[in-house]
Amino acid sequence: MDPEGLTRLDRRIAGCRACPRLVAWREEVARTKRAAFADWTYWGRPVPGFGPPDARLLIIGLAPAAHGGNRTGRMFTGDRSGDVLYQALYDVGLASRPASEHADDGLELYGVRVTAPVHCAPPANKPTPGERDACRPWLVQELRLLRPTVRAAVFLGAFGWQAALPAFAEAGWTVPRPRPVFGHGAQVELAAADGPPLGVFGCFHVSQRNTFTGKLTPEMLRDVLRTAAVAAGLSPVTS
């Protein structure tokens, strides 16, 4: 485990300007703001992962939201998707508070780190394949730093599943061929030549489209988190 290495990586991620379209969009959003957040100073930069350096469970989303992570500087913070995710983490005993409001609110995650394959807010929540690939080295480095402790990962949505599996392969795990297909409740084990395997779990994304329509319910999300937490060697709340 290298806590300082992860801290240095987070700082480097926050300074990245590799993708011109994403840089222009995130900074334009930070300048113009949303009326409800007119008094905020937006983060307006790439959003690094959030959670302890010895995390055993990794949660992987898609990318920060324009007025969520791009505003607050923390993954899944300041939007409806984050409200659902952190409430569920709290419910299963993996977070100290049921809500993530801003980067200095005192929230702690217990054995869990939250990250994404794309660190900048993309227009219409749709990064291009080139932007996804340009961001992949950051995730590969993060995974390598977490390898001593991480034992399971939850992928929120098909994009995260498809984008992150190649990063896991580059970081030293073996992804089966043909590549596993995403689905809610999907479970795959990734072997590692020089260490324990990693349990991978699929879960519908915590987007409003999924949560408002009932495609993903709080109970469904808690079930996946509990299953993955047990696989990671954590002790989630079961009721």
KOLZA-991150 format. One record per residue: residue in three letters; x negated, y negated, z negated of N, C-alpha, C in turn. Coordinates in steps of 0.1 Angstrom, whole numbers, plus 5000, padded with zeros to 4 digits. Layout:
// KOLZA-991150
alaXYZXYZXYZ;...
This chain:
// KOLZA-991150
met499250125000500050005000499149885000;asp499549785008498749655009499749535008;pro500049494996501049384994500549255001;glu499249225000498749105006498749115021;gly498549235026498649255041500049215046;leu501049265039502449235043502749085042;thr502249025032502448875030501748805041;arg500548845045499848775056500648795069;leu501148915071501948945083503148865084;asp503848845073505048765073504748615077;arg503648565072503248435075502948415090;arg502248525096501948515110503248525119;ile504148615114505448625122506148485122;ala506148415110506848295110506248185118;gly505048205123504348105131504348145146;cys505048255150504948295164505748205173;arg505148185185505748105195505648175209;ala505748305209505448385221506448375232;cys507748355228508848365238509448225239;pro509148155250509648015252511147995251;arg511948095256513448075256513848085241;leu513348175233513748185219513248065211;val512048025214511547905206512447785209;ala512747765222513647645225515047655218;trp515547775218516947795213516947785198;arg516047845191516047845176515747695171;glu514947625179514647485174515747395178;glu516447415189517647335193518747355183;val518947475179519947505168519647435155;ala518347435152517947375139518047225140;arg517947165151518147025153519646985152;thr520447055160521847015162522647065150;lys522347175144523047235133524547265136;arg525147325126526647335126527147235116;ala528347185119528847075110528947125096;ala529247245093529347295079528047295072;phe526947285080525647295074524747165077;ala525447055079524846935083523746885073;asp523946925060523046875050521846975048;trp521847085055520747175054519547135063;thr518347165058517147165066516947305071;tyr517247335084517147465089515747515090;trp515547645088514247715089513747705103;gly514547745113514147715127512947785132;arg512547895126511347965130511648115130;pro510648205134510948345133511148385118;val512048475116512348525103511648655099;pro510748655089510048775086510948875078;gly510448995076511249085068511349045054;phe512349105046512649075033512749195024;gly511949195013511949315004510549344999;pro510449434990509149464983508249534992;pro506949524990505949584999505849734997;asp506449784986506349934984507749994986;ala508549934996509849984999509850125003;arg510850204999510950345003512050355014;leu512950255015514050255025513950125033;leu513950135046513950025055515250015062;ile515749895063517049865070516649775082;ile517049815094516649745106517949705114;gly517949575116519149515123518749485138;leu519249375143519049335157518149215157;ala518549095152517848975152518548875143;pro517848775138518548675130519648605137;ala520648565129521748485134521348335135;ala521848265145521548125147521748035135;his522848055128523147975116523148055104;gly522548175105522248265093520848255090;gly520048365094518648375091517848255097;asn518248205109517548085115517747965106;arg518847965098519047845089518347865076;thr518447985070518048015056516648065055;gly516048125066514748185065514648325059;arg515848385058515848525052516748605061;met516348735063517148825072518548845066;phe519548845074520948875071521348775059;thr520948655060521348565049522048435054;gly523248415049523948295053524948315064;asp525348445066526448465076527248585071;arg528348615078529248715074528648855074;ser527848885084527149015085526349035072;gly525548935068524748945056525648965044;asp526748895043527648915032528049065030;val528349125041528849265041527649355036;leu526449335042525349415040524849405025;tyr524749285020524149275006525249314996;gln526449294999527549344990527349494988;ala527249565000527049704999525849754992;leu524749684994523449714987523649694972;tyr524349594968524649574954525549684949;asp526549714956527449824952526749954949;val525749984957525050114955523850104947;gly523649984940522549974931521249934937;leu521149884949519849864956519549714957;ala520449624951520249484951520649424938;ser519949314934520249254921521549164921;arg521949124932523149034933523949074945;pro525249044945526149094956526048994968;ala525348894968525248794979523848744981;ser523548714994522248654997522648515003;glu522248404996522748275000521648195007;his520448205001519248125006517948195001;ala516848145006515648215003515148204989;asp515648114981515248094967516348124957;asp517248214961518448234952518148344941;gly516948404941516548494931516948644934;leu517548664946517948804950516748894950;glu516849014945515849114946516449244952;leu515649304960516049434965515249544958;tyr515849654955515149764948514849874957;gly513549884961513049984969513449974984;val513949864988514549845001513949715008;arg513649725020513149615028514049605041;val514449475044515249455056514449385066;thr514549425079513749365090514549385103;ala513949345114514549355127513549365138;pro513949425149512949435160512749305168;val513649205166513449075171513548975160;his512548885158512548795146513048655149;cys513348625161513948495164515448505168;ala516248405164517648405168517748385183;pro518348485190518548475205519848405209;pro519948345220521248295225522248405227;ala523448385222524548485223524148615217;asn523248615207522748735200522248845210;lys521648795221521248895231519748865235;pro518848925229517448905234517248985247;thr516348935255516049005268515149125265;pro515049225274514149335272512649285270;gly512349175278510949125276510749065262;glu511748995257511648935243511549045233;arg512349155235512349265226510949325226;asp510349345237509049415238507949325233;ala508049195235507049095230507049095215;cys508149125208508249125194507849255188;arg507849365195507549495190506249505182;pro505149445186503949465178504049415164;trp504949315161505149275147505749395139;leu506749455145507449565138506449685136;val505649715146504649815145503649795133;gln503249665132502349635121503049645108;glu504249605107505049615095505149755091;leu505549845100505649985097504350045092;arg503250015099501950065094501650025080;leu502049905076501749865063502649935053;leu503849965057504850035048504750185048;arg503950245057503850385058503550465045;pro502650405036502450485024503650505015;thr504650425016505850445007507150475014;val507350425027508650435033508950575037;arg510150615034510550755036511850775044;ala512550655046513850665053514150525059;ala514950525070515250405077516750405081;val517450295080518850285085518750185096;phe519250235108519350145120520750095121;leu520949965120522249895122522549865136;gly523249955143523549935157522649995167;ala523150015179522450085190521250005194;phe521249865194520149795198518949815189;gly519149815176518049835167517549975168;trp518450075171517950215173517050225185;gln517550165196516750185209515450095208;ala515549985202514349895202513349945192;ala513749995181512750025170512150165171;leu512850265177512250395178510850395185;pro510650325196509350315201508250255192;ala508650165183507750105173507350215163;phe508350295159508050405150507050505156;ala507150525169506250615176504850555176;glu504750425179503450355179502850355165;ala503650355155503150345141502750475135;gly502950585143502450715138503450825136;trp504750795138505750905136506050965150;thr506551085150506851155163508351145165;val508751075176510151065180510451185189;pro511451265186511851375195512151335209;arg511951435218512251415232513251525236;pro514351495242514851355246515051275234;arg514951145236515151055224516551075218;pro516651075205517951095198518950985202;val520251015203521250925207521850855195;phe522050725195522650655184524050695182;gly524450695169525850715166525950685151;his527150635147527350615132527250755125;gly526350755115526250885108525150975114;ala524550935125523451015131522351025121;gln521651145121520551165112519451245120;val518251185119517151245127515951245117;glu515051345118513851345111512651325120;leu511851225117510651195125509451245117;ala508751345124507551405118506351305118;ala505451325110504151255110503051345108;ala501951335116500851425116500051415103;asp500051295097499151275086499951225073;gly501251275072501951235060503351295061;pro504251255051505551315050506451255062;pro507551335065508451285076509251165071;leu509951105081510750995078512151025083;gly513151005074514551025077515150905084;val515750915095516350805103517850825103;phe518550715100520050725099520650615107;gly521650645115522450545123523650495116;cys523950365118525050305112525550195121;phe526850185123527450075131526849945125;his526649845134526149715129527249645120;val526749565111527649495102528149365108;ser528349355121528849245128530349225124;gln530749095126532149075124533049155133;arg532649175145533449255155533649395149;asn532749445142532949585137533649585124;thr533349485115533949485102535349435102;phe535649335110536949275111537949375117;thr537449465126538349555133538449685126;gly537649705115537649835108536849945114;lys536149915125535250015130534150055120;leu533749955112532849975101533449925088;thr533850015079534349975066533349965055;pro533549895044532549895033532250035029;glu533250125028532950265023532050335033;met532250315046531350385056529950335054;leu529750205052528450145051527750205038;arg528550205027527950255014527550395015;asp528350475023528050615024526750635031;val526450565042525250575049524050525040;leu524250415033523150365025522850465013;arg523850525007523550624997522850745002;thr523250795014522650915020521150885023;ala520950765029519550725032518750695020;ala519350635010518550614997518150734990;val518950834990518650964984517451034992;ala517551025006516451075014515151005012;ala515250875008514050795005513450814991;gly514250894983513750914969514150814960;leu515150734963515750634954516950694947;ser517550624938518650674930519850584931;pro520650584941521750494943522850524933;val523650424931524950434924525850514932;thr526550614926527350704934528850684933;ser529250584925530650554924530950404922;
